Amino acid sequence: MANLSPYRSQFLLKSCPNLRIGQSVHADVAKRGFDSNPFVRAEVVSLYSGHGSQRDVRQLLDEMTEPNAVIWNVAISRFFHAGDCNGAREIFDWIPSPNGVTWSAMIAGYAQNGRPRDSLLSFRRMRREESCAVVNPNIIAGVLSACAQLKDLGFGEQVHGCAVKIGTYTESDAFVGAALVNMYGRCGSMGLSRLAFDSVVSKSVVAWSSLVANYVRINNFPVAMEVFKEMIRSGAVPNNVTLTTMISACSGISCLFYGRELHAAVVRRRAEKPDIFVSTALIDMYCKCGSMSYACRVFQIDGSLLGCCPTPMWNAMISGCVTNNHLDDAFCLVRSLGRSLRSGAWLNSVTMAAILPACGKSLSLLYGKELHCYTLKYGLDKEVVVGNGLLDMYCKCGKVSSAKNQFDMMIEKNTISWTTLIDGYGAQGDGHGAIEVFEIMVREEKVEPDHVTFVALISACSHSGLVEEGLRYFELMTREYGITPTGENYGCLVDLLARAGHINEAMNVIRTMPIEPSSNVWGALLGACRIHGNVDGAELAMQHLLELEPERSGFQKLLSNIYAQVGRLDSAQNVCKETIALGVATRLGCSWLDKPSRFNEKKKRHGKQIHCSTA
C-alpha cells in the first residue's frame, strides 16, 4: 500500500468484505494518519457499524472530539442496513442534538426493518422534542411507509394533514405524493389513493407503480391494466418493479394477450442482461396462462443471457410444471437443478415447496423420501413451508404414520400443518383420528382453525359415517369460531348427509343455503345419489350441473351409471348419446404407479385399458 491516499483509503474501507480485513485496512490507514480526514473517518464508522460492532463504534465516537452529523447518520444508517435496530437506537441516544436527517434515518430504518410501530413512536417523540422545522419530506415518507405496513389509515391521514399544515408537502412533491398513494392503497382506501395520485402535479414512476400495485393487490386487474396503459400514454417509462407488478396482474387474470404485450415491452426496453425478477414473473405468468412452451422459451433464452438460470427462475419453472401436471418435466428440472449447483443455483425451501406436491400427485413415495433426506441434510426441514409439503406428500401417498412422525418432528406448526394431518386421517377413513387431532389442535395447542380446517374435518366425518359428529362440528364452526361457511363447507355438509342416506335433509340444506350452490355442492349430491340409487335427486343435481359446468363429461357418465344401476338402461343409453351429440370430450383417467426406476402410467377410456411407460 505504498501509494495509499485518503481517497484510496475510502475506497479500500468500502470494499472490505468482512470485519477482520477491515480492521487490518483501518490499522494501516490510522498508521498513515489518514483517519483524521472526515471522509475517511465516516467510512471507518460505516465499516464497524455495518458489521454490527457497537463496542468499536462507541470507542471510535468517543475518540472523536466532535463527531459531526454525517458521522452520526452514517453509523445509524449502517446499523439499520445490517438489521441491528437496537444498535442504531443506542447510537441515536448518544447524539446530543439530533437533526432532521438523523430523525429521518431512525424513522425510515425502523420501517425498512419491519418495525413500523417503533417508527411511529420515533415520529411522536420527535414531534414532542423538536420544532416543526425539523420535519422534512423524508420523515413524512418514512412515517407513511410505517402506516402502510400497519394499515393504520387514521394515523396516516393525521400525518397527511400535518404535512400539508406545516408546508412539508405540496402537490408538486412527487416523493411524498407517491408515499401517500401507497399508504392509502395499502390501508384499503382506493378512492383516497386515486385522489392522492390525481393531485400530484408531477407524477413519478414510483407513484404510477404504487397505484398499479394497489389495484393488483385488491385483484382489480382490469383497472390495473388501464392505469398501466394510461402511464404509457403519459410518457412515463415503466421500471422493472412496474413491469413485474403488471406481469403478475396478467397471471392473476390468466390474460395471455396482455402478458405477451408486456413481454414484448420488456424485450424492447432491455439494455443488457434481463432482470431476474421480471424474467421470473414472465415464467410464472406463462405457466399460469397454460402456455408452457413460452415459459420454457423465457427460461432458456433469459437463462442463457444471464449466463446461468438463477434459483428463482428454476423455482417458477418447476412450480409451473407441477401446476400444469407436467410432473415428469418437474422431476427432470429438479434433478437438473441438483446437478447445476456449481452455477450458483441451488435447491431451496421454495423449490421443495414446489416439487413436493408433485410427489403427492404422482404417488411417488420413493422420490418424496429422497427429497426428505435432502431437506434433512441441508436443514430445510426446519422451515414450516417445507415441513407442510412433506406432511402433505406422505398423506397423499397414504402413509399417515409417516406423516404423523413428520408432524411430531416439526419445530414450528401452523394451521395448515394441523389441517393437512386432519385431511390425511380423513382420506384413510379414520374419522376418529381426524377428530382427535382437531381436539388437540384447538383445546391443547390453542391453534385457531379456519374454514379449510373444517372442510377437512367434516369430510373426514363424512367418509367415516360419523354424521352426528360432522353436524356438531359444522355448528361449532359458526357458533364458537365465528367462521362463515363457504361453498366448500356446505358441499361437505351435503356430502355428509347424502352419503349416509339422508338425501332429503341434504336437499333441504341446499335449498336453505345463504349462498348460491356451486358445482361442488350439486356434485356431492349426485355422487351420494349414485351410492343409494336415488334417481330423483340425481336428476335434480344433474339439471343444475349442466347449467354450471356443461363441458364436464364426468357428471353425465355418473348419471348414466345411476340409470344403469336401477335398471333404466334406455335412459342410460340416452344420456351417453346426448353427451356425444353435445361434443363433450371424455377425459382420460390417469393414475401413476411408482417403480424404482420408472413411472408407469395407466389410462382408461371406454372400457379399454392402454398401458404405457416412460423410463
N, C-alpha and C positions, 0 to 999 in steps of 0.2 A: 504494500500500500504506500509506495514511495511518493506517488503523485496525488495523494489524498488531499481534497479540498473541502471546505464547508458544504459546497453544492453536492459533491460526490458523496460526502458523509450522509446527507439527507437521503440520497438515492439508495445507498447501501443499507441504511437502517430500515427504510421502507421495504426493501427486498428480502429481509431476513425471514426464513420460513419457520423458525422456532425461536424460543426464548434463549436457548443455550448459545446459538450462533449470534443472536442479537446482543447478548452480554459481552461476547468477545469483540464484536464490532464497536460497541459502546466504550469498552475499555481502551481501544486504540484511538477512538475519537477524543476521549477525555484526555488521554496522554498527550495529544497534539494541541489541546486547548480549544478545540472547536465546539465543545459543549456549551460555551458561553454565548455562542451565536443563537439568537432567539428562534430561528427556523430549525436549527439542528436540535435545540432543546425541545421544541414541540414534537419532533419526530421521535426523540428518546422517550418522552412521556407516552406518545402514541404506541410505541413498541411495547412497553411494560404493561400499560393498561389494556392493550389489545390481547395480551396473553393472560389477563386476569391476575396480575401480580400486584395486589393492593399495597402490600408492605413496601415494595420497591417504589411504587408511585408516590406513596406518602413520604418516603425518605427523599426522593427527588424534589418534591414540592417544598419540603422543609428546608432543603439546602438552597433553594432559590430565595433571594431577598424579597422580591415582589413578583410572584407569578402573575402574568397578565391574563386578560380574559381569554385570549386564544389558547393558552396552555390549559386553563380550566376546562374550556369547551372541548378541546381535543381529548382530554382524559375522560370526560363524561361520555362523549360520543363513542370512543373506542371500547369502554366498558359495556355500553349498551350493545355495540356491534358484536361483542364476544358473548352476549347473553347474560352478563353479570349485572343484573339490575341493582342488587344490594351494593355492589362495589361502586356503581355510578352514584347511588344515593349518598354513600359515605363521602365520596369526593365532593358532591354538591354541598353537603353540610359543612365542609371545611371553608367554603368560599365566603369571604366576609361580606361582599356586596354583589350578589348575582345580578346580571343584566338580562335584557330581553332575550338575547341569543342563548344564554345559559338555561333560562326557564324553558325556552323552546326546545332545547336539546333534551331536557328532562321529560317534558310532556310528550314529545314525539317518540322518544326512546321507550317509554312505558307502553305506548300504543303499539309500537312495532314489535315489542316482545310479548304481546298477548296479555298485558296487564292494564287494560283500559281504565279500571276503577282507580288505580294509582295515578293514572294520567289526569283524571278529573279531579282527584284530591290535590294534585300539584297545582292545577289551574285555580282551584278555590283558594289554596294557600297563597298563591301569587297575587290574587285579587285582594286578599286581606292585607298583605305586607307591602305591596308595591302600588305605584300610581298607574293610571290608565295609559300613561305614556309608554310603559314597558311593553304593553300588548302589541304584537306585530302580526302580520298575516300568517307567518309560520306557526305561531302559537295557536291562532284560531283554527288553522287547518289541522293541526295535531289534535286539538280537543274535539273537533268534528269527527275525525277518524275514530277516536275513542267512543264517541256517542254512537257512531255507526256500528262498531263492534258490539256494544251493549244493547243496541236497538232502543236507545233512550231518546225518544222523539222530543219529550218535554224539555230536557236539558239542552238538546240540540237547538231547539227553537229559541231558548234563552240566549245561547251563545250567538246565534244568528242576530238576534235583536241587539245584543251587547256590541257586536262588531259594527253594526250599522250606526248605533247611537254614538260610539266614540270615534267613528270615522275610519276604523281599521279596514272595513270592507265597503267597496263601491262596486257598481255594476261593471266597471272596467277591469276589475281584478279577476283575471281568469283563474288564478291559482286557488283562491278561496271559493270562487264560484264552482269549480269542479268538485271541491270538497263538500260543498252544500248539496250538489246534485247526488253525490254518492251517499251522503248521510241520510237525506230524505228517502232515497230509494231503498237503502238497507233497512230503514225503520218502517218500511211498508207503505209510505205515503207517496205514491207515484204522481199524484196531482201536484204536490208541492215540489217534487223532484223536477217535473217538467217545467213548472213555473220558475224555479230557480235557474234552470237551464236557459229558458227563453229570455230571462232578464239579463244574462251575461252578454255584454256587448261584443267582446272578442272571445269567441268560443275556441278553446284549445282542444287538441286531440284527446287529452285526458278527460275533458268534460263530455265530449262525444262518446268516448269509450265507457264512461261511467253510466251514461243514460242508456246505452245499448245493453250493458251488463245488467242494469236494473230490470229492464223488460225481460231479458232472458231468465233472470232469477225467479220471476213470477210466472214463467212458462208462457209469456205472451210473445211467442216467436214471430208472428206476422208483423206486429208493431215494431219489434226489434229490427226486422228486415227493412221496414220502411224508414226507420231512423237512420240505419246504415246507408241506405240509398240517398237520403237527404244529406248525410255527411259528405258523400262523394260529390254530390251536385254542388255543395258549398265550396268545394276546392280543398277541403281538409284531406290530408294524406293519412290513411289509417296506419297505425303501427301494429307490431306483432300481437300486442295484447288485444287490440280491437279485432284483428283477424281471427285470433284464437277463439274469442268470445262468439263471433258470428258463425264460425265453423261449428262450434258446439251447439249453437242455436239450430243449425241445419240438422245436426244429429238428433236434436230433440223432436223435430217435426218430420224426420226422415225425408227431407227435401233434397233429392239428389241434384235437381236442376240448379238451384241456387248454390248448392255446395260446389258444383263444378265451376260455376261462375267465379266463386271465391277462390277456388284453386287456381284458376287462370290469372286472377288478380295477384295472387301470391307469387306465381312464377314470373309475372311481368315486372313486379317491383323488387324481385330478389337481386341483390347486388352480387354477393359471392356465395357463401355457403348457406344452405337452408337453416331456418330456425328450428331447433329441436321441438319446441312446444307446438309450433304451427304444424310441423310435419306429423307429430303425434296426433294432433286434433284432426288432421285430414284423414289419417288412417282410421281413427275411431269413427269419423263421420261416414266414410265409405262403408265400413263394416256394418254400422247401424242402418244404413240405407240398403244393405244387402248386396252391395257391389264389391265383392271380394277381389275381382280382377283389378279394379282401380286401386284398392287398398294395397294389393301386392306390388303394383307399379310404383306407388309412392314409397313403399317400404324399400324397394330395390334401388330406385333412382336416387332418392334423397339419402339413403344409406351410403351409396357409393360416393355421392358428392361430399358427404361428411367424413369420408374415409372409412368409417365403420358405423354400424347402426348402434345408437345408444340404447340403454336399457328401457327407457320409456316407450320407444318405438317398438321394440320387441314385445313389451307387455301389451301394448294396444293391439298388435297383430295377433298375439296369442288369444287375448280376450275376444277379439272379433271372430276368430275361427271357432271358438267354443260357442259363442252366441249363435253363430250360423250353422252349428252342428257339423263343422268340418273338423271332427275330432282327431282324425289321423294327422291332418296338417298341423293341428295344435301340438300334438305329441312330438312331431318331427321338429317343429320350431323350438320347443323346449330342449330337445336333445342337441340341436344346433347351437342354441344359446349356451348350453353347458360346455360345448366344445370350444366356444369362442371367448373364453374368459380372458385370454391374453389381450384381446382387442379393447378391453375396458368395460365391456358389458358383462353383467352377471345376473344370476337368478336371485331375486329379492322377494320380499314378502308380497309385493304386488303380483309378481309372476306366479307365486304359489296360490294366491287367492284366485287367479285367473284360470290356472290349469287344473286345480283340484276338482272343480265341478265337472270337468271333462271325464275324470276318472269315475266320478259318481254316475254320470250319464251312460258311460260305456261299461259300467260294472268292472272296470279294470283294477281289481284289488291289488294285483302284484305291482303294477306301476305306481299305484297310490302309496303302497308301503315303501317303495323305492324313494318317492318324493318325501315321505315322512322321515326316512333316515337322513335325507339331505337336510331337512329342516332342523333335525336334532344336532347334526354335525356342525351346522353354522349358526345355531341359536335362533333360527327364525321362528321356531315353535312357541317362543315366549310372546310373540305378538298375537293379540286376540283375533285378528282377521285370519291369520294362518291357522290358529287353533280351531276356529269355527269351520274353516274349509276342510280340515282333517276330520273333524267331527261329522260334518255332512257327508263326506266321502265314505266313511265307514258305515254310516246309517244307510246310505243309498245302496251300498254293496251288501246289505243285510247282516253286517257284523256289529250288532248292537252292543255286545260285550266289549268289543274293541273300542267302540265309540264311547262307552261308559268309562273305560280306562283312560282314554284320551281326555275326556271331560274332567276326570278326577285329577289329572296331571296339569291341567291348565291353571296358571297362576292368576290370570285375570279372566273373568267371565262377564258377559253382558246378557241382555235379554235374548239376543239372537242365539247365544250358546244354549241357554235353557230351552228355548223354543225348538231348536234343532234336535236336541235329545228327546224331547217330548214327541216330536214328529217321528223320530226313529223308532220309539217304542210303539207308537200307533201303527206304523207301516208293518210291523211284525204281528199286529193283532193283540198286543199286550196293553190293553186299556188301563188295567190296574197299575202297571209300571209307569205309564204316562201320568196318571193321576198322582202317584207317589212323588214323581219328580216335580210336578207342579206345586204340590203342597209344600215340599222342601223349599222350593223357589220363593214362594210368597210368605210362608209362615216363619221359616228359619233364617233364610238369607235376605229377606225383605227386598227382593228384586221386583220392580213393577212390571207386570205383564202388559203387552199391547194387544191389538186386535188379532195380529198374526199368531200370537201365543194361543189365543182361544180358538182360532181356526184349527191349529194342530191338536189341541186338547179335545175339542168336540168331535173332530174327525176320528181321533183315537177311540173315543167312546162309541162312535157310530160303527166302526169296524170291529168292535168287540161286543156289540149288542148291549152296551150299558146306557140304555135310554134315559132312565131316571137321573143318572149322574150327568149325562150330557145336557139335559134340560136344566138341571140345577146350576151348572157352570155357565150356561147361556144367560140365565137370570142374574147370576153373580157378576158377570161381565159388566152389565149396565148398573146394577144396584150398588155394588161395593167399589168398583173401579171407575165408574162413570165413563165407560167406553161406549161410543155409539156404534152399534153393529153395522158392518159393511155388507155389500152383496155377498162376499165370500163367507161371512159369518152366517148369513141367512141360508146360503147354499148348504153349509154344513148342518144346520138345523133341519132343513128339509130332508137331507140325506139320512140324518139320524132317525127321524120319524118314519120316513118312507121305507128305508131299508129294513126296519123292524116290523113292517106290515101296516103301519098306521098311515095309510095313503090319504084318507080324508083329513086327518089332522095336518098332514104335510101340505095339502092343497089349501087348507084354511090359513096356514102360515103365509103361503104365497099371496093369498087374496088380501090379507091384512098388513102386508109389508109396507112400511112408510116410504120405501124407495121402489123404483121400477125393477121388477125381477130381471136378472141378467140371464144369459145363456147357461151359465154355471148352475143357476138355481133350477131352471127347467131341465137341464141335462141330468141333474141329480135325481129329479122326479122320474125322468124317463128310465134311467138306469135301475131305479128301485122297482118300477112297474115291470121291467123285464124279469126281475127276480121273482115277483109274485104273480106274474101273468095278468096284470091289470090293464086291459085294453083301453078302457075309457080314459084312465089317467094318462096312458101313453099317447093316445091321440091328441089329448089336450096339450100335453107338453110339446108334441111334435108340431102342432099348429103354431105355437109361439116360437119354437126354434127355427122354423122355416122363415119366419119374419125377421128374426135376429141374425141368423147365420145361414142363409140359403145355400152357400157354397160348400158347406161341410157334408160329406157323404156318410160320415160315421153315424149320424143320427138316423138317417134313412135306413141304413143297414140294421141298426138296433131295433127300429120299429118293425122291419121285415122279419127279424128273428122272433119278436114277440108274437106276431101273427102266426108264424110257423109253429111256435111253442103251444099255442092254444088250438091248433088245427085249422086255422084260416089260411090255407095255402094259396088260394086265389088272391087274397088281399096282399099276402107276402110277395107274390109274383108281380102284382100291380105296382107295388112300391119300388121294386127293382127296375121295372120298365120306366117309371116316372123319373127315377134317378138317372137312367141312361138318356132319356129324352131331354132332360134339363141340361145335359152335358156336364154334370158334376163329376169331377175326376175322383177315381178311387185311390185313396192314399195308400202307399206301401207301408206295411207294418215292418218294423225293423228292430231286431234285438242283437246285442253283441255278447259273445261268449269269450271270456278271457282265456287265452292259452299262453304258455310260457314264451313262445316266440312269434305269435301271430294273433291277429284278431279275426274271428270267424263271424261273418255276417249272414244272417238268415232272414230272408224276406218271404212274405206270403202274399199271394194275390189270387182271388177267385179260386181258392181251394188248392192251388198248385204251390209247391214249395220250390224255391230257387236257392241253391246254395252257392255261395262264392266266398273266397277267402283271399286276403291280401297279406303278404308277408310283411 
